[in-house]
């Protein structure tokens, strides 16, 4: 998979590690104590993983399609795609699931590519509403299907570990395009498909 751009050229690994040391000290810790000596390096490495989506163009995942589908033109649904993201307001984790559906118009894509599109957008600082729209629009723009539906569920640690401290709360967002937006029967069928035993 090709990368869309390199790591930010104006910030070095050493600068990133220094920033972590500053935060540790600001929090009241001693960055020089034994248990924290390697923490800045570990955090910088973790950030490269958590935010690797900035180095990826999700559209490239959908470039290879298949047209030998024997005329199949019914709904394709991939549900329960697990993701981890980070809230851009507090840099706290968002953990949840994404459900994707589309109505092919002569071509389909490998299902693992849909999961990779989700990961590419999730591994960035995000607002759940924006991520939902980005995933749907990417699939619509590249595959040009008759419609796309995306539902995202997320537990936001910025709400559970700080502020109101409300656990067990999940946020649900959706984006419907094409026939999923225009036809209530199509939308209802998709929502029925992503249910687990009638419950979520």
PyMOL commands that place a pseudoatom at each C-alpha (Angstrom):
pseudoatom trace, name=CA, resn=UNK, resi=1, chain=A, elem=C, hetatm=0, pos=[0.000, 0.000, 0.000]
pseudoatom trace, name=CA, resn=UNK, resi=2, chain=A, elem=C, hetatm=0, pos=[1.545, 3.307, -1.013]
pseudoatom trace, name=CA, resn=UNK, resi=3, chain=A, elem=C, hetatm=0, pos=[1.745, 6.174, 1.399]
pseudoatom trace, name=CA, resn=UNK, resi=4, chain=A, elem=C, hetatm=0, pos=[0.181, 9.519, 0.592]
pseudoatom trace, name=CA, resn=UNK, resi=5, chain=A, elem=C, hetatm=0, pos=[2.831, 11.533, 2.438]
pseudoatom trace, name=CA, resn=UNK, resi=6, chain=A, elem=C, hetatm=0, pos=[5.745, 11.025, 4.805]
pseudoatom trace, name=CA, resn=UNK, resi=7, chain=A, elem=C, hetatm=0, pos=[5.794, 11.680, 8.521]
pseudoatom trace, name=CA, resn=UNK, resi=8, chain=A, elem=C, hetatm=0, pos=[5.635, 15.417, 9.220]
pseudoatom trace, name=CA, resn=UNK, resi=9, chain=A, elem=C, hetatm=0, pos=[9.036, 16.688, 8.017]
pseudoatom trace, name=CA, resn=UNK, resi=10, chain=A, elem=C, hetatm=0, pos=[9.239, 19.571, 10.504]
pseudoatom trace, name=CA, resn=UNK, resi=11, chain=A, elem=C, hetatm=0, pos=[8.964, 17.481, 13.686]
pseudoatom trace, name=CA, resn=UNK, resi=12, chain=A, elem=C, hetatm=0, pos=[11.756, 15.091, 14.596]
pseudoatom trace, name=CA, resn=UNK, resi=13, chain=A, elem=C, hetatm=0, pos=[11.587, 11.972, 16.745]
pseudoatom trace, name=CA, resn=UNK, resi=14, chain=A, elem=C, hetatm=0, pos=[13.673, 13.801, 19.358]
pseudoatom trace, name=CA, resn=UNK, resi=15, chain=A, elem=C, hetatm=0, pos=[11.254, 16.743, 19.452]
pseudoatom trace, name=CA, resn=UNK, resi=16, chain=A, elem=C, hetatm=0, pos=[8.300, 14.392, 19.876]
pseudoatom trace, name=CA, resn=UNK, resi=17, chain=A, elem=C, hetatm=0, pos=[10.038, 12.638, 22.775]
pseudoatom trace, name=CA, resn=UNK, resi=18, chain=A, elem=C, hetatm=0, pos=[10.906, 15.990, 24.375]
pseudoatom trace, name=CA, resn=UNK, resi=19, chain=A, elem=C, hetatm=0, pos=[7.234, 16.964, 24.211]
pseudoatom trace, name=CA, resn=UNK, resi=20, chain=A, elem=C, hetatm=0, pos=[6.298, 13.809, 26.123]
pseudoatom trace, name=CA, resn=UNK, resi=21, chain=A, elem=C, hetatm=0, pos=[8.897, 14.642, 28.795]
pseudoatom trace, name=CA, resn=UNK, resi=22, chain=A, elem=C, hetatm=0, pos=[7.381, 18.110, 29.171]
pseudoatom trace, name=CA, resn=UNK, resi=23, chain=A, elem=C, hetatm=0, pos=[3.905, 16.622, 29.661]
pseudoatom trace, name=CA, resn=UNK, resi=24, chain=A, elem=C, hetatm=0, pos=[5.214, 14.141, 32.221]
pseudoatom trace, name=CA, resn=UNK, resi=25, chain=A, elem=C, hetatm=0, pos=[6.846, 16.940, 34.179]
pseudoatom trace, name=CA, resn=UNK, resi=26, chain=A, elem=C, hetatm=0, pos=[3.762, 19.158, 33.878]
pseudoatom trace, name=CA, resn=UNK, resi=27, chain=A, elem=C, hetatm=0, pos=[1.649, 16.305, 35.297]
pseudoatom trace, name=CA, resn=UNK, resi=28, chain=A, elem=C, hetatm=0, pos=[3.942, 16.226, 38.366]
pseudoatom trace, name=CA, resn=UNK, resi=29, chain=A, elem=C, hetatm=0, pos=[6.249, 13.376, 37.404]
pseudoatom trace, name=CA, resn=UNK, resi=30, chain=A, elem=C, hetatm=0, pos=[10.015, 13.122, 37.103]
pseudoatom trace, name=CA, resn=UNK, resi=31, chain=A, elem=C, hetatm=0, pos=[10.822, 12.085, 33.508]
pseudoatom trace, name=CA, resn=UNK, resi=32, chain=A, elem=C, hetatm=0, pos=[14.283, 11.001, 34.667]
pseudoatom trace, name=CA, resn=UNK, resi=33, chain=A, elem=C, hetatm=0, pos=[13.163, 8.329, 37.079]
pseudoatom trace, name=CA, resn=UNK, resi=34, chain=A, elem=C, hetatm=0, pos=[13.854, 4.745, 36.045]
pseudoatom trace, name=CA, resn=UNK, resi=35, chain=A, elem=C, hetatm=0, pos=[10.293, 3.750, 35.157]
pseudoatom trace, name=CA, resn=UNK, resi=36, chain=A, elem=C, hetatm=0, pos=[9.841, 6.721, 32.835]
pseudoatom trace, name=CA, resn=UNK, resi=37, chain=A, elem=C, hetatm=0, pos=[13.199, 6.871, 31.073]
pseudoatom trace, name=CA, resn=UNK, resi=38, chain=A, elem=C, hetatm=0, pos=[11.961, 5.007, 27.984]
pseudoatom trace, name=CA, resn=UNK, resi=39, chain=A, elem=C, hetatm=0, pos=[8.391, 6.304, 28.112]
pseudoatom trace, name=CA, resn=UNK, resi=40, chain=A, elem=C, hetatm=0, pos=[8.894, 9.178, 25.630]
pseudoatom trace, name=CA, resn=UNK, resi=41, chain=A, elem=C, hetatm=0, pos=[10.280, 6.746, 23.054]
pseudoatom trace, name=CA, resn=UNK, resi=42, chain=A, elem=C, hetatm=0, pos=[7.411, 4.319, 23.656]
pseudoatom trace, name=CA, resn=UNK, resi=43, chain=A, elem=C, hetatm=0, pos=[4.799, 7.069, 23.359]
pseudoatom trace, name=CA, resn=UNK, resi=44, chain=A, elem=C, hetatm=0, pos=[6.294, 8.365, 20.098]
pseudoatom trace, name=CA, resn=UNK, resi=45, chain=A, elem=C, hetatm=0, pos=[6.253, 4.827, 18.710]
pseudoatom trace, name=CA, resn=UNK, resi=46, chain=A, elem=C, hetatm=0, pos=[2.641, 4.362, 19.832]
pseudoatom trace, name=CA, resn=UNK, resi=47, chain=A, elem=C, hetatm=0, pos=[1.657, 7.624, 18.138]
pseudoatom trace, name=CA, resn=UNK, resi=48, chain=A, elem=C, hetatm=0, pos=[3.133, 6.402, 14.857]
pseudoatom trace, name=CA, resn=UNK, resi=49, chain=A, elem=C, hetatm=0, pos=[0.800, 3.407, 15.099]
pseudoatom trace, name=CA, resn=UNK, resi=50, chain=A, elem=C, hetatm=0, pos=[-2.300, 5.171, 16.464]
pseudoatom trace, name=CA, resn=UNK, resi=51, chain=A, elem=C, hetatm=0, pos=[-2.115, 7.943, 13.859]
pseudoatom trace, name=CA, resn=UNK, resi=52, chain=A, elem=C, hetatm=0, pos=[-0.780, 6.021, 10.874]
pseudoatom trace, name=CA, resn=UNK, resi=53, chain=A, elem=C, hetatm=0, pos=[-3.937, 6.975, 8.978]
pseudoatom trace, name=CA, resn=UNK, resi=54, chain=A, elem=C, hetatm=0, pos=[-2.386, 10.317, 8.108]
pseudoatom trace, name=CA, resn=UNK, resi=55, chain=A, elem=C, hetatm=0, pos=[0.153, 8.493, 5.942]
pseudoatom trace, name=CA, resn=UNK, resi=56, chain=A, elem=C, hetatm=0, pos=[-2.510, 6.579, 3.960]
pseudoatom trace, name=CA, resn=UNK, resi=57, chain=A, elem=C, hetatm=0, pos=[-4.826, 7.510, 1.118]
pseudoatom trace, name=CA, resn=UNK, resi=58, chain=A, elem=C, hetatm=0, pos=[-7.924, 5.360, 1.848]
pseudoatom trace, name=CA, resn=UNK, resi=59, chain=A, elem=C, hetatm=0, pos=[-9.107, 5.676, -1.747]
pseudoatom trace, name=CA, resn=UNK, resi=60, chain=A, elem=C, hetatm=0, pos=[-6.211, 3.540, -2.934]
pseudoatom trace, name=CA, resn=UNK, resi=61, chain=A, elem=C, hetatm=0, pos=[-7.626, 0.568, -1.031]
pseudoatom trace, name=CA, resn=UNK, resi=62, chain=A, elem=C, hetatm=0, pos=[-10.711, 0.646, -3.270]
pseudoatom trace, name=CA, resn=UNK, resi=63, chain=A, elem=C, hetatm=0, pos=[-8.858, 1.013, -6.563]
pseudoatom trace, name=CA, resn=UNK, resi=64, chain=A, elem=C, hetatm=0, pos=[-8.920, -2.702, -7.391]
pseudoatom trace, name=CA, resn=UNK, resi=65, chain=A, elem=C, hetatm=0, pos=[-12.441, -3.934, -8.092]
pseudoatom trace, name=CA, resn=UNK, resi=66, chain=A, elem=C, hetatm=0, pos=[-14.059, -7.078, -9.478]
pseudoatom trace, name=CA, resn=UNK, resi=67, chain=A, elem=C, hetatm=0, pos=[-16.702, -7.135, -12.188]
pseudoatom trace, name=CA, resn=UNK, resi=68, chain=A, elem=C, hetatm=0, pos=[-17.202, -10.899, -12.587]
pseudoatom trace, name=CA, resn=UNK, resi=69, chain=A, elem=C, hetatm=0, pos=[-20.032, -11.140, -10.076]
pseudoatom trace, name=CA, resn=UNK, resi=70, chain=A, elem=C, hetatm=0, pos=[-22.648, -12.873, -12.273]
pseudoatom trace, name=CA, resn=UNK, resi=71, chain=A, elem=C, hetatm=0, pos=[-24.814, -9.777, -12.308]
pseudoatom trace, name=CA, resn=UNK, resi=72, chain=A, elem=C, hetatm=0, pos=[-25.022, -9.493, -8.522]
pseudoatom trace, name=CA, resn=UNK, resi=73, chain=A, elem=C, hetatm=0, pos=[-26.550, -6.117, -7.678]
pseudoatom trace, name=CA, resn=UNK, resi=74, chain=A, elem=C, hetatm=0, pos=[-28.038, -6.601, -4.227]
pseudoatom trace, name=CA, resn=UNK, resi=75, chain=A, elem=C, hetatm=0, pos=[-26.853, -5.096, -0.974]
pseudoatom trace, name=CA, resn=UNK, resi=76, chain=A, elem=C, hetatm=0, pos=[-23.409, -5.927, 0.381]
pseudoatom trace, name=CA, resn=UNK, resi=77, chain=A, elem=C, hetatm=0, pos=[-22.985, -5.407, 4.121]
pseudoatom trace, name=CA, resn=UNK, resi=78, chain=A, elem=C, hetatm=0, pos=[-19.924, -5.698, 6.309]
pseudoatom trace, name=CA, resn=UNK, resi=79, chain=A, elem=C, hetatm=0, pos=[-20.819, -5.284, 9.941]
pseudoatom trace, name=CA, resn=UNK, resi=80, chain=A, elem=C, hetatm=0, pos=[-18.988, -5.116, 13.271]
pseudoatom trace, name=CA, resn=UNK, resi=81, chain=A, elem=C, hetatm=0, pos=[-15.714, -3.677, 11.933]
pseudoatom trace, name=CA, resn=UNK, resi=82, chain=A, elem=C, hetatm=0, pos=[-13.876, -2.894, 15.147]
pseudoatom trace, name=CA, resn=UNK, resi=83, chain=A, elem=C, hetatm=0, pos=[-11.895, 0.342, 15.290]
pseudoatom trace, name=CA, resn=UNK, resi=84, chain=A, elem=C, hetatm=0, pos=[-9.849, 2.453, 17.678]
pseudoatom trace, name=CA, resn=UNK, resi=85, chain=A, elem=C, hetatm=0, pos=[-9.576, 6.185, 17.193]
pseudoatom trace, name=CA, resn=UNK, resi=86, chain=A, elem=C, hetatm=0, pos=[-8.794, 9.294, 19.249]
pseudoatom trace, name=CA, resn=UNK, resi=87, chain=A, elem=C, hetatm=0, pos=[-10.968, 12.304, 19.965]
pseudoatom trace, name=CA, resn=UNK, resi=88, chain=A, elem=C, hetatm=0, pos=[-9.468, 15.466, 18.517]
pseudoatom trace, name=CA, resn=UNK, resi=89, chain=A, elem=C, hetatm=0, pos=[-10.781, 17.537, 21.437]
pseudoatom trace, name=CA, resn=UNK, resi=90, chain=A, elem=C, hetatm=0, pos=[-9.106, 15.670, 24.315]
pseudoatom trace, name=CA, resn=UNK, resi=91, chain=A, elem=C, hetatm=0, pos=[-6.867, 13.159, 22.487]
pseudoatom trace, name=CA, resn=UNK, resi=92, chain=A, elem=C, hetatm=0, pos=[-8.704, 10.404, 24.390]
pseudoatom trace, name=CA, resn=UNK, resi=93, chain=A, elem=C, hetatm=0, pos=[-9.552, 7.025, 22.829]
pseudoatom trace, name=CA, resn=UNK, resi=94, chain=A, elem=C, hetatm=0, pos=[-12.767, 6.285, 20.940]
pseudoatom trace, name=CA, resn=UNK, resi=95, chain=A, elem=C, hetatm=0, pos=[-13.430, 2.558, 20.626]
pseudoatom trace, name=CA, resn=UNK, resi=96, chain=A, elem=C, hetatm=0, pos=[-16.277, 0.988, 18.731]
pseudoatom trace, name=CA, resn=UNK, resi=97, chain=A, elem=C, hetatm=0, pos=[-17.638, -0.672, 15.610]
pseudoatom trace, name=CA, resn=UNK, resi=98, chain=A, elem=C, hetatm=0, pos=[-18.502, 0.390, 12.079]
pseudoatom trace, name=CA, resn=UNK, resi=99, chain=A, elem=C, hetatm=0, pos=[-21.139, -1.149, 9.820]
pseudoatom trace, name=CA, resn=UNK, resi=100, chain=A, elem=C, hetatm=0, pos=[-20.852, -0.539, 6.070]
pseudoatom trace, name=CA, resn=UNK, resi=101, chain=A, elem=C, hetatm=0, pos=[-23.253, -1.332, 3.269]
pseudoatom trace, name=CA, resn=UNK, resi=102, chain=A, elem=C, hetatm=0, pos=[-23.355, -0.506, -0.427]
pseudoatom trace, name=CA, resn=UNK, resi=103, chain=A, elem=C, hetatm=0, pos=[-25.385, -1.323, -3.525]
pseudoatom trace, name=CA, resn=UNK, resi=104, chain=A, elem=C, hetatm=0, pos=[-22.916, -2.261, -6.292]
pseudoatom trace, name=CA, resn=UNK, resi=105, chain=A, elem=C, hetatm=0, pos=[-23.337, -0.915, -9.785]
pseudoatom trace, name=CA, resn=UNK, resi=106, chain=A, elem=C, hetatm=0, pos=[-21.443, -3.496, -11.826]
pseudoatom trace, name=CA, resn=UNK, resi=107, chain=A, elem=C, hetatm=0, pos=[-18.357, -3.856, -9.617]
pseudoatom trace, name=CA, resn=UNK, resi=108, chain=A, elem=C, hetatm=0, pos=[-17.487, -4.921, -6.083]
pseudoatom trace, name=CA, resn=UNK, resi=109, chain=A, elem=C, hetatm=0, pos=[-14.426, -4.604, -3.878]
pseudoatom trace, name=CA, resn=UNK, resi=110, chain=A, elem=C, hetatm=0, pos=[-12.727, -7.109, -1.585]
pseudoatom trace, name=CA, resn=UNK, resi=111, chain=A, elem=C, hetatm=0, pos=[-14.356, -6.892, 1.829]
pseudoatom trace, name=CA, resn=UNK, resi=112, chain=A, elem=C, hetatm=0, pos=[-11.033, -6.512, 3.646]
pseudoatom trace, name=CA, resn=UNK, resi=113, chain=A, elem=C, hetatm=0, pos=[-10.566, -3.243, 1.743]
pseudoatom trace, name=CA, resn=UNK, resi=114, chain=A, elem=C, hetatm=0, pos=[-13.666, -1.796, 3.390]
pseudoatom trace, name=CA, resn=UNK, resi=115, chain=A, elem=C, hetatm=0, pos=[-12.188, -2.585, 6.795]
pseudoatom trace, name=CA, resn=UNK, resi=116, chain=A, elem=C, hetatm=0, pos=[-8.928, -0.930, 5.749]
pseudoatom trace, name=CA, resn=UNK, resi=117, chain=A, elem=C, hetatm=0, pos=[-10.789, 2.221, 4.729]
pseudoatom trace, name=CA, resn=UNK, resi=118, chain=A, elem=C, hetatm=0, pos=[-12.324, 2.330, 8.198]
pseudoatom trace, name=CA, resn=UNK, resi=119, chain=A, elem=C, hetatm=0, pos=[-8.897, 1.941, 9.814]
pseudoatom trace, name=CA, resn=UNK, resi=120, chain=A, elem=C, hetatm=0, pos=[-7.335, 4.641, 7.643]
pseudoatom trace, name=CA, resn=UNK, resi=121, chain=A, elem=C, hetatm=0, pos=[-9.843, 7.232, 8.837]
pseudoatom trace, name=CA, resn=UNK, resi=122, chain=A, elem=C, hetatm=0, pos=[-10.001, 5.946, 12.414]
pseudoatom trace, name=CA, resn=UNK, resi=123, chain=A, elem=C, hetatm=0, pos=[-6.229, 6.183, 12.870]
pseudoatom trace, name=CA, resn=UNK, resi=124, chain=A, elem=C, hetatm=0, pos=[-6.374, 9.969, 12.911]
pseudoatom trace, name=CA, resn=UNK, resi=125, chain=A, elem=C, hetatm=0, pos=[-7.602, 12.521, 15.413]
pseudoatom trace, name=CA, resn=UNK, resi=126, chain=A, elem=C, hetatm=0, pos=[-11.324, 12.378, 14.834]
pseudoatom trace, name=CA, resn=UNK, resi=127, chain=A, elem=C, hetatm=0, pos=[-14.818, 13.582, 15.515]
pseudoatom trace, name=CA, resn=UNK, resi=128, chain=A, elem=C, hetatm=0, pos=[-17.144, 10.604, 15.111]
pseudoatom trace, name=CA, resn=UNK, resi=129, chain=A, elem=C, hetatm=0, pos=[-19.585, 12.480, 12.906]
pseudoatom trace, name=CA, resn=UNK, resi=130, chain=A, elem=C, hetatm=0, pos=[-16.786, 13.483, 10.541]
pseudoatom trace, name=CA, resn=UNK, resi=131, chain=A, elem=C, hetatm=0, pos=[-15.324, 9.980, 10.423]
pseudoatom trace, name=CA, resn=UNK, resi=132, chain=A, elem=C, hetatm=0, pos=[-18.746, 8.542, 9.552]
pseudoatom trace, name=CA, resn=UNK, resi=133, chain=A, elem=C, hetatm=0, pos=[-19.129, 10.949, 6.639]
pseudoatom trace, name=CA, resn=UNK, resi=134, chain=A, elem=C, hetatm=0, pos=[-15.545, 10.416, 5.433]
pseudoatom trace, name=CA, resn=UNK, resi=135, chain=A, elem=C, hetatm=0, pos=[-15.937, 6.639, 5.220]
pseudoatom trace, name=CA, resn=UNK, resi=136, chain=A, elem=C, hetatm=0, pos=[-19.223, 6.888, 3.316]
pseudoatom trace, name=CA, resn=UNK, resi=137, chain=A, elem=C, hetatm=0, pos=[-18.010, 9.560, 0.909]
pseudoatom trace, name=CA, resn=UNK, resi=138, chain=A, elem=C, hetatm=0, pos=[-14.789, 7.690, 0.146]
pseudoatom trace, name=CA, resn=UNK, resi=139, chain=A, elem=C, hetatm=0, pos=[-16.708, 4.539, -0.847]
pseudoatom trace, name=CA, resn=UNK, resi=140, chain=A, elem=C, hetatm=0, pos=[-19.197, 6.570, -2.878]
pseudoatom trace, name=CA, resn=UNK, resi=141, chain=A, elem=C, hetatm=0, pos=[-16.527, 8.549, -4.733]
pseudoatom trace, name=CA, resn=UNK, resi=142, chain=A, elem=C, hetatm=0, pos=[-14.349, 5.588, -5.675]
pseudoatom trace, name=CA, resn=UNK, resi=143, chain=A, elem=C, hetatm=0, pos=[-16.798, 2.728, -6.266]
pseudoatom trace, name=CA, resn=UNK, resi=144, chain=A, elem=C, hetatm=0, pos=[-19.669, 4.868, -7.613]
pseudoatom trace, name=CA, resn=UNK, resi=145, chain=A, elem=C, hetatm=0, pos=[-22.307, 2.448, -6.255]
pseudoatom trace, name=CA, resn=UNK, resi=146, chain=A, elem=C, hetatm=0, pos=[-26.049, 3.106, -6.280]
pseudoatom trace, name=CA, resn=UNK, resi=147, chain=A, elem=C, hetatm=0, pos=[-25.837, 3.909, -2.601]
pseudoatom trace, name=CA, resn=UNK, resi=148, chain=A, elem=C, hetatm=0, pos=[-23.713, 3.718, 0.546]
pseudoatom trace, name=CA, resn=UNK, resi=149, chain=A, elem=C, hetatm=0, pos=[-24.703, 3.353, 4.187]
pseudoatom trace, name=CA, resn=UNK, resi=150, chain=A, elem=C, hetatm=0, pos=[-22.390, 3.723, 7.189]
pseudoatom trace, name=CA, resn=UNK, resi=151, chain=A, elem=C, hetatm=0, pos=[-23.308, 3.410, 10.865]
pseudoatom trace, name=CA, resn=UNK, resi=152, chain=A, elem=C, hetatm=0, pos=[-20.667, 4.032, 13.543]
pseudoatom trace, name=CA, resn=UNK, resi=153, chain=A, elem=C, hetatm=0, pos=[-20.913, 3.152, 17.223]
pseudoatom trace, name=CA, resn=UNK, resi=154, chain=A, elem=C, hetatm=0, pos=[-18.338, 4.569, 19.603]
pseudoatom trace, name=CA, resn=UNK, resi=155, chain=A, elem=C, hetatm=0, pos=[-17.516, 4.715, 23.310]
pseudoatom trace, name=CA, resn=UNK, resi=156, chain=A, elem=C, hetatm=0, pos=[-15.713, 7.989, 24.013]
pseudoatom trace, name=CA, resn=UNK, resi=157, chain=A, elem=C, hetatm=0, pos=[-13.156, 7.881, 26.808]
pseudoatom trace, name=CA, resn=UNK, resi=158, chain=A, elem=C, hetatm=0, pos=[-13.221, 11.692, 27.029]
pseudoatom trace, name=CA, resn=UNK, resi=159, chain=A, elem=C, hetatm=0, pos=[-16.699, 11.185, 28.503]
pseudoatom trace, name=CA, resn=UNK, resi=160, chain=A, elem=C, hetatm=0, pos=[-16.092, 8.045, 30.567]
pseudoatom trace, name=CA, resn=UNK, resi=161, chain=A, elem=C, hetatm=0, pos=[-12.732, 8.876, 32.194]
pseudoatom trace, name=CA, resn=UNK, resi=162, chain=A, elem=C, hetatm=0, pos=[-13.099, 12.645, 32.680]
pseudoatom trace, name=CA, resn=UNK, resi=163, chain=A, elem=C, hetatm=0, pos=[-15.783, 15.324, 32.745]
pseudoatom trace, name=CA, resn=UNK, resi=164, chain=A, elem=C, hetatm=0, pos=[-19.167, 13.723, 33.457]
pseudoatom trace, name=CA, resn=UNK, resi=165, chain=A, elem=C, hetatm=0, pos=[-17.625, 10.248, 34.057]
pseudoatom trace, name=CA, resn=UNK, resi=166, chain=A, elem=C, hetatm=0, pos=[-20.540, 8.388, 32.459]
pseudoatom trace, name=CA, resn=UNK, resi=167, chain=A, elem=C, hetatm=0, pos=[-19.695, 4.774, 31.653]
pseudoatom trace, name=CA, resn=UNK, resi=168, chain=A, elem=C, hetatm=0, pos=[-21.630, 2.429, 29.427]
pseudoatom trace, name=CA, resn=UNK, resi=169, chain=A, elem=C, hetatm=0, pos=[-22.635, 5.230, 27.055]
pseudoatom trace, name=CA, resn=UNK, resi=170, chain=A, elem=C, hetatm=0, pos=[-22.146, 4.799, 23.309]
pseudoatom trace, name=CA, resn=UNK, resi=171, chain=A, elem=C, hetatm=0, pos=[-22.670, 7.280, 20.513]
pseudoatom trace, name=CA, resn=UNK, resi=172, chain=A, elem=C, hetatm=0, pos=[-24.266, 6.233, 17.218]
pseudoatom trace, name=CA, resn=UNK, resi=173, chain=A, elem=C, hetatm=0, pos=[-23.889, 8.170, 13.968]
pseudoatom trace, name=CA, resn=UNK, resi=174, chain=A, elem=C, hetatm=0, pos=[-24.954, 7.349, 10.425]
pseudoatom trace, name=CA, resn=UNK, resi=175, chain=A, elem=C, hetatm=0, pos=[-24.453, 8.553, 6.873]
pseudoatom trace, name=CA, resn=UNK, resi=176, chain=A, elem=C, hetatm=0, pos=[-26.748, 7.446, 4.059]
pseudoatom trace, name=CA, resn=UNK, resi=177, chain=A, elem=C, hetatm=0, pos=[-26.058, 8.217, 0.396]
pseudoatom trace, name=CA, resn=UNK, resi=178, chain=A, elem=C, hetatm=0, pos=[-27.890, 7.420, -2.828]
pseudoatom trace, name=CA, resn=UNK, resi=179, chain=A, elem=C, hetatm=0, pos=[-30.646, 4.810, -2.577]
pseudoatom trace, name=CA, resn=UNK, resi=180, chain=A, elem=C, hetatm=0, pos=[-30.075, 4.357, 1.149]
pseudoatom trace, name=CA, resn=UNK, resi=181, chain=A, elem=C, hetatm=0, pos=[-31.037, 7.994, 1.658]
pseudoatom trace, name=CA, resn=UNK, resi=182, chain=A, elem=C, hetatm=0, pos=[-33.803, 8.113, -0.919]
pseudoatom trace, name=CA, resn=UNK, resi=183, chain=A, elem=C, hetatm=0, pos=[-35.535, 4.753, -0.337]
pseudoatom trace, name=CA, resn=UNK, resi=184, chain=A, elem=C, hetatm=0, pos=[-36.777, 4.007, 3.173]
pseudoatom trace, name=CA, resn=UNK, resi=185, chain=A, elem=C, hetatm=0, pos=[-37.150, 0.299, 2.321]
pseudoatom trace, name=CA, resn=UNK, resi=186, chain=A, elem=C, hetatm=0, pos=[-33.477, 0.022, 1.356]
pseudoatom trace, name=CA, resn=UNK, resi=187, chain=A, elem=C, hetatm=0, pos=[-32.420, 1.888, 4.482]
pseudoatom trace, name=CA, resn=UNK, resi=188, chain=A, elem=C, hetatm=0, pos=[-34.618, -0.306, 6.657]
pseudoatom trace, name=CA, resn=UNK, resi=189, chain=A, elem=C, hetatm=0, pos=[-33.187, -3.460, 5.095]
pseudoatom trace, name=CA, resn=UNK, resi=190, chain=A, elem=C, hetatm=0, pos=[-29.640, -2.293, 5.855]
pseudoatom trace, name=CA, resn=UNK, resi=191, chain=A, elem=C, hetatm=0, pos=[-30.488, -1.448, 9.461]
pseudoatom trace, name=CA, resn=UNK, resi=192, chain=A, elem=C, hetatm=0, pos=[-32.070, -4.897, 9.840]
pseudoatom trace, name=CA, resn=UNK, resi=193, chain=A, elem=C, hetatm=0, pos=[-28.928, -6.539, 8.447]
pseudoatom trace, name=CA, resn=UNK, resi=194, chain=A, elem=C, hetatm=0, pos=[-26.652, -4.888, 10.991]
pseudoatom trace, name=CA, resn=UNK, resi=195, chain=A, elem=C, hetatm=0, pos=[-28.769, -5.938, 13.955]
pseudoatom trace, name=CA, resn=UNK, resi=196, chain=A, elem=C, hetatm=0, pos=[-27.545, -8.855, 16.051]
pseudoatom trace, name=CA, resn=UNK, resi=197, chain=A, elem=C, hetatm=0, pos=[-30.512, -11.041, 16.999]
pseudoatom trace, name=CA, resn=UNK, resi=198, chain=A, elem=C, hetatm=0, pos=[-32.736, -7.983, 16.814]
pseudoatom trace, name=CA, resn=UNK, resi=199, chain=A, elem=C, hetatm=0, pos=[-30.675, -6.147, 19.434]
pseudoatom trace, name=CA, resn=UNK, resi=200, chain=A, elem=C, hetatm=0, pos=[-27.636, -3.859, 19.472]
for i in range(1, 200): cmd.bond("trace and resi %d" % i, "trace and resi %d" % (i + 1))
show_as sticks, trace
zoom trace
